C-alpha cells in the first residue's frame, strides 16, 4: 500500500476517488462524479453472542436504550477519532454496499482507489493512524488527510485563498474547532473537547439534579427545538417527559426554557474561550478584517439554540450560520477531489 500523505497537495487530492468525513455523530461519503452518497449516523448494532452486524445508521440509532442484553449498540467514533477500527470498517462497508450496490464492489476492487479523509485539527498520531487503517480495510490504496477546518471553510464558500482573514467555527458532536485562515493556510487554530454531546449532557444533568427526571437520550434534540422556538413574551415553559429517578415511573415536568439555557452556558463558554484564544494570536490587521466579515458557524451543532446569539454578543462580530452546516466539511473535501478549488496552500493538521 502507498504511504499516507500528511500534507497533501490539491493535485494529490484530485486523484482521490472518495472523500470521507467520519464524525462522532454522522458519517458522510462523497464520491467523485457521484456527489454525497452516504449521510448516516455513526452507529452500529452488534449481536454479542454471534458477532453478527444487526443494523447500522438510522436503524441502529433508534435502538439506543431499547435492546436486550445480547445486543450492543455502539459508536465507533468518539471525539472526532475512530476508537473501534473493526466496527467502523463494518459500518462503512455495510452502508456503502447498501447505497452503491455493484458500483461499490467495482470501486473496492479497483487498484487505484484513493480516499481523502477529514481529520480534526490537532489530531493525535494514533487518531490519524486509526483513520488510515479504517480506509485501508475498505480497500483504499492511499489515504490523504485534510484538516477539517480547511475543508469546512471551502465547503462554506469562504475565500480562503485570498490575503484577508476568514474565521470559521466547526461545532461537532464531540469537539469544536476554531480557526482564522488567510492565503489558504491556518493562521491560528484551536480544538476544544466540547460539542453537541457535552451540551446535551449538561441539559440531562440539569433535569436530573433539579427535577429528579431521567431524560431519554432521543428526547434531548426535540428539547433543543423548543428552546429555539420564538416566544411572545414572558417566561416560556416546555413540557418534558422522562423517568422519575426515585420511583422509576414515567412522568413529565414543566421546565423554564431560560433555566435550561443557563444550564447549557458552561460548555458554550468553553467554545467562547477558544475563539478568544485564537483571536489573541492573530495580527491586528486580520482581526480588523473579521470585524466586517464576522464568524462562519458550521458543523452539526451549528443550529444549537442561542449559540450564534451568544457568540455575537461576546465577540461584537457578525455570526453567520452556513447553509447545510453539518455537511460543509465533506462537501468542501468533495470540491477538492473534483478539482473545483483554486490553487492554495493546505495547512498541516498540527499547525
C-alpha positions as CSV (number, residue, x, y, z in Angstrom):
1,X,0.0,0.0,0.0
2,X,1.2,3.5,-0.8
3,X,2.2,5.6,2.2
4,X,-0.3,8.2,3.5
5,X,0.3,11.9,2.7
6,X,0.2,14.1,5.8
7,X,0.2,17.4,3.8
8,X,-1.4,16.6,0.5
9,X,-1.4,18.9,-2.5
10,X,-4.5,19.7,-4.5
11,X,-3.0,17.6,-7.3
12,X,-2.9,14.6,-5.0
13,X,-6.4,15.2,-3.8
14,X,-7.7,15.3,-7.4
15,X,-6.6,11.7,-7.8
16,X,-8.8,10.6,-4.9
17,X,-11.9,8.6,-5.7
18,X,-13.9,9.4,-2.5
19,X,-14.0,11.9,0.3
20,X,-14.9,10.7,3.8
21,X,-15.9,12.6,7.0
22,X,-16.2,10.1,9.8
23,X,-17.7,12.1,12.7
24,X,-18.8,11.2,16.1
25,X,-22.5,11.8,15.2
26,X,-22.7,11.1,11.5
27,X,-20.5,9.5,8.7
28,X,-20.6,11.1,5.2
29,X,-19.1,9.8,2.0
30,X,-18.7,11.9,-1.2
31,X,-17.8,10.1,-4.5
32,X,-16.1,11.9,-7.3
33,X,-18.7,12.3,-10.0
34,X,-21.4,11.0,-7.8
35,X,-21.8,13.6,-5.0
36,X,-22.8,12.9,-1.4
37,X,-23.8,9.2,-1.4
38,X,-23.8,8.4,2.4
39,X,-25.1,10.5,5.2
40,X,-25.8,8.2,8.1
41,X,-25.5,8.2,11.9
42,X,-22.2,6.7,13.1
43,X,-23.9,3.9,14.9
44,X,-23.8,0.1,14.7
45,X,-25.7,-2.6,16.5
46,X,-24.0,-6.0,17.1
47,X,-25.3,-9.3,18.4
48,X,-22.7,-10.1,21.1
49,X,-23.5,-13.8,21.0
50,X,-22.7,-14.3,17.4
51,X,-20.8,-11.2,16.4
52,X,-23.3,-10.5,13.6
53,X,-24.0,-7.0,12.5
54,X,-27.7,-6.3,13.1
55,X,-28.1,-2.7,11.9
56,X,-26.2,0.4,11.1
57,X,-27.0,4.1,10.7
58,X,-30.6,5.4,11.3
59,X,-32.0,1.9,12.2
60,X,-29.2,1.3,14.8
61,X,-29.7,4.8,16.3
62,X,-33.3,4.1,17.1
63,X,-32.2,1.0,19.1
64,X,-30.3,3.1,21.8
65,X,-31.7,2.1,25.2
66,X,-34.2,-0.3,23.7
67,X,-32.2,-3.5,23.2
68,X,-31.9,-6.8,25.2
69,X,-28.6,-7.6,26.9
70,X,-27.2,-9.6,24.0
71,X,-27.4,-6.6,21.5
72,X,-24.8,-3.9,21.9
73,X,-25.4,-0.5,20.2
74,X,-22.1,1.3,19.8
75,X,-20.5,4.4,18.2
76,X,-17.1,3.5,16.7
77,X,-16.1,7.2,16.6
78,X,-15.7,9.4,19.7
79,X,-14.2,12.9,19.9
80,X,-13.6,13.0,16.2
81,X,-11.4,9.9,16.3
82,X,-12.1,6.3,15.3
83,X,-11.9,4.3,18.5
84,X,-13.1,0.9,17.1
85,X,-11.4,0.3,13.7
86,X,-13.1,-3.0,13.0
87,X,-16.6,-1.7,13.9
88,X,-16.0,1.5,11.7
89,X,-15.0,-0.7,8.8
90,X,-18.0,-2.9,9.1
91,X,-20.3,0.1,9.4
92,X,-18.9,1.8,6.3
93,X,-18.8,-1.4,4.3
94,X,-22.5,-2.0,5.1
95,X,-23.7,1.5,4.2
96,X,-21.6,1.8,1.1
97,X,-22.7,-1.6,-0.1
98,X,-26.3,-0.8,0.5
99,X,-26.2,2.6,-1.2
100,X,-24.0,1.8,-4.2
101,X,-24.5,-2.0,-4.7
102,X,-22.3,-3.3,-7.6
103,X,-20.7,0.1,-8.1
104,X,-19.1,-0.3,-4.6
105,X,-17.9,-3.8,-5.4
106,X,-16.2,-2.5,-8.6
107,X,-14.8,0.5,-6.7
108,X,-13.5,-1.5,-3.9
109,X,-11.7,-3.9,-6.2
110,X,-10.1,-1.0,-8.2
111,X,-6.2,-0.8,-7.9
112,X,-6.4,3.0,-8.0
113,X,-8.9,3.6,-5.2
114,X,-7.8,6.5,-3.1
115,X,-9.6,8.2,-0.2
116,X,-9.4,11.7,1.3
117,X,-10.4,11.9,4.9
118,X,-11.3,14.9,7.1
119,X,-9.4,15.0,10.3
120,X,-10.0,17.3,13.3
121,X,-7.3,20.0,13.8
122,X,-4.5,18.8,16.1
123,X,-5.5,15.2,15.8
124,X,-3.1,12.9,17.6
125,X,-0.9,10.5,15.5
126,X,-2.9,7.5,16.9
127,X,-6.2,9.1,15.7
128,X,-4.7,9.7,12.2
129,X,-3.4,6.1,12.1
130,X,-6.8,4.8,13.1
131,X,-8.5,6.7,10.3
132,X,-5.9,5.4,7.8
133,X,-6.4,1.8,8.9
134,X,-10.1,2.1,8.6
135,X,-9.8,3.2,5.0
136,X,-7.2,0.6,4.2
137,X,-9.7,-2.0,5.5
138,X,-12.2,-0.7,2.9
139,X,-9.8,-1.3,0.0
140,X,-8.1,2.1,-0.3
141,X,-4.6,2.0,-1.7
142,X,-3.7,5.5,-0.5
143,X,-5.2,7.9,2.1
144,X,-4.9,11.7,2.1
145,X,-5.7,13.6,5.2
146,X,-7.0,17.2,5.2
147,X,-7.7,19.4,8.2
148,X,-11.4,19.6,8.8
149,X,-11.2,23.4,9.3
150,X,-9.9,23.9,5.7
151,X,-12.3,21.6,4.1
152,X,-15.2,23.1,6.0
153,X,-14.1,26.6,5.0
154,X,-14.0,25.6,1.4
155,X,-17.4,23.9,1.8
156,X,-18.9,27.2,3.2
157,X,-17.6,29.1,0.2
158,X,-15.2,31.3,2.1
159,X,-12.5,33.0,0.1
160,X,-9.7,31.1,2.0
161,X,-7.2,31.6,-0.8
162,X,-7.3,35.5,-0.5
163,X,-4.9,37.6,1.6
164,X,-7.6,38.5,4.1
165,X,-8.9,36.9,7.2
166,X,-11.8,34.4,7.4
167,X,-12.9,32.8,10.6
168,X,-14.8,29.5,11.0
169,X,-16.1,27.6,14.0
170,X,-16.9,24.0,13.4
171,X,-19.1,22.7,16.2
172,X,-19.5,19.0,16.0
173,X,-20.8,16.3,18.4
174,X,-17.6,15.6,20.2
175,X,-15.3,18.6,19.5
176,X,-15.4,22.3,18.5
177,X,-12.7,23.6,16.2
178,X,-11.9,27.3,15.7
179,X,-9.6,28.8,13.1
180,X,-8.6,32.0,11.3
181,X,-7.5,31.4,7.8
182,X,-5.7,33.6,5.2
183,X,-4.0,32.7,1.9
184,X,-5.2,29.1,2.1
185,X,-3.4,28.4,5.4
186,X,-4.4,28.4,9.1
187,X,-3.1,31.5,10.9
188,X,-4.3,30.3,14.3
189,X,-6.5,27.4,15.3
190,X,-7.7,25.6,18.4
191,X,-9.7,22.5,19.2
192,X,-11.7,22.0,22.4
193,X,-13.3,18.7,23.5
194,X,-16.7,20.3,23.8
195,X,-19.5,19.8,21.3
196,X,-23.2,19.0,21.0
197,X,-22.8,15.9,23.2
198,X,-21.4,17.9,26.1
199,X,-24.2,20.4,25.8
200,X,-26.7,17.5,25.7
201,X,-25.2,16.1,28.9
202,X,-25.5,19.5,30.6
203,X,-29.2,19.5,29.9
204,X,-29.7,15.9,31.1
205,X,-27.7,16.6,34.3
206,X,-29.8,19.7,35.0
207,X,-33.1,17.9,34.7
208,X,-31.8,15.0,36.9
209,X,-30.5,17.2,39.7
210,X,-33.2,19.9,39.7
211,X,-36.3,17.9,38.7
212,X,-35.3,14.3,39.6
213,X,-36.1,13.3,36.0
214,X,-34.1,11.0,33.8
215,X,-34.4,12.2,30.2
216,X,-34.2,9.7,27.3
217,X,-31.3,10.3,25.0
218,X,-33.5,10.8,22.0
219,X,-35.6,13.5,23.7
220,X,-32.8,16.0,24.0
221,X,-32.8,17.3,20.5
222,X,-36.6,17.9,20.5
223,X,-36.0,19.9,23.6
224,X,-33.4,22.0,21.7
225,X,-36.0,22.8,19.1
226,X,-38.4,24.0,21.9
227,X,-35.6,26.2,23.3
228,X,-35.0,27.8,20.0
229,X,-38.7,28.5,19.3
230,X,-39.7,32.2,19.4
231,X,-41.9,33.3,22.3
232,X,-44.5,36.0,22.5
233,X,-43.1,37.4,25.8
234,X,-42.9,36.3,29.4
235,X,-41.4,33.1,30.7
236,X,-41.6,30.3,28.2
237,X,-42.1,26.7,29.6
238,X,-41.7,23.4,27.9
239,X,-43.2,20.0,29.0
240,X,-40.5,17.3,29.2
241,X,-41.2,13.6,29.5
242,X,-38.9,11.1,31.2
243,X,-38.4,8.6,34.0
244,X,-38.7,9.6,37.7
245,X,-35.4,9.0,39.5
246,X,-37.0,7.7,42.7
247,X,-40.0,5.6,41.5
248,X,-38.8,4.6,38.1
249,X,-42.2,5.6,36.7
250,X,-42.8,7.7,33.6
251,X,-43.8,11.3,34.4
252,X,-43.5,14.8,32.9
253,X,-42.4,18.2,34.3
254,X,-42.7,21.8,33.1
255,X,-39.3,23.5,32.8
256,X,-38.5,27.1,32.1
257,X,-36.6,27.3,28.8
258,X,-34.4,30.2,30.2
259,X,-33.3,28.0,33.1
260,X,-32.3,25.2,30.7
261,X,-30.4,27.7,28.5
262,X,-28.4,28.7,31.6
263,X,-27.5,25.0,32.2
264,X,-26.1,24.9,28.6
265,X,-24.0,28.0,29.3
266,X,-20.8,26.4,30.9
267,X,-19.9,24.2,27.9
268,X,-20.7,27.1,25.5
269,X,-18.3,29.2,27.5
270,X,-15.5,26.8,26.6
271,X,-16.2,27.5,22.9
272,X,-16.1,31.2,23.5
273,X,-12.8,30.8,25.3
274,X,-11.3,29.0,22.3
275,X,-12.5,31.8,20.0
276,X,-10.9,34.4,22.2
277,X,-7.6,32.5,22.4
278,X,-7.5,32.2,18.5
279,X,-8.2,35.9,18.1
280,X,-5.4,36.9,20.5
281,X,-2.9,35.0,18.4
282,X,-3.9,36.9,15.2
283,X,-2.3,40.1,13.9
284,X,-4.4,43.3,14.3
285,X,-5.0,43.6,10.5
286,X,-6.6,40.1,10.4
287,X,-8.8,40.9,13.4
288,X,-9.9,44.1,11.7
289,X,-10.9,42.0,8.6
290,X,-13.1,39.9,10.8
291,X,-14.9,42.9,12.2
292,X,-16.7,43.3,8.8
293,X,-16.9,39.6,7.7
294,X,-17.5,38.1,11.1
295,X,-17.6,34.4,12.0
296,X,-18.9,31.5,9.9
297,X,-20.6,28.8,12.1
298,X,-20.6,25.3,10.8
299,X,-20.9,21.7,12.0
300,X,-23.8,19.5,13.1
301,X,-24.3,21.6,16.3
302,X,-24.3,25.0,14.5
303,X,-28.1,25.3,14.9
304,X,-27.8,24.9,18.7
305,X,-30.3,27.4,20.2
306,X,-28.6,30.5,21.4
307,X,-25.1,29.6,20.1
308,X,-25.0,32.2,17.3
309,X,-26.5,34.9,19.6
310,X,-24.1,34.2,22.4
311,X,-21.1,34.4,20.0
312,X,-22.4,37.6,18.5
313,X,-22.8,39.2,21.9
314,X,-19.5,38.1,23.2
315,X,-17.3,39.0,20.2
316,X,-19.2,42.0,18.8
317,X,-18.8,40.5,15.4
318,X,-21.4,39.2,12.9
319,X,-22.1,35.5,13.2
320,X,-23.5,33.6,10.1
321,X,-24.7,30.0,10.1
322,X,-23.5,28.2,6.9
323,X,-26.1,26.7,4.6
324,X,-26.4,22.9,5.5
325,X,-23.7,23.4,8.2
326,X,-23.5,19.7,9.0
327,X,-22.2,18.7,5.6
328,X,-19.8,21.5,4.8
329,X,-16.6,19.6,5.6
330,X,-17.3,16.6,3.3
331,X,-18.7,19.0,0.6
332,X,-15.5,21.0,0.8
333,X,-13.4,17.9,0.5
334,X,-15.5,16.8,-2.4
335,X,-14.9,20.0,-4.2
336,X,-11.1,19.4,-3.7
337,X,-11.2,15.9,-5.2
338,X,-13.4,17.2,-8.1
339,X,-10.8,19.9,-8.9
340,X,-13.2,22.8,-8.2
341,X,-10.9,24.7,-5.8
342,X,-8.4,27.3,-6.8
343,X,-4.7,26.5,-6.0
344,X,-3.8,27.2,-2.4
345,X,-1.7,26.0,0.4
346,X,-3.1,23.2,2.6
347,X,-2.0,23.6,6.2
348,X,-0.7,20.6,8.2
349,X,-3.1,19.0,10.7
350,X,-0.8,20.1,13.6
351,X,-0.4,23.7,12.5
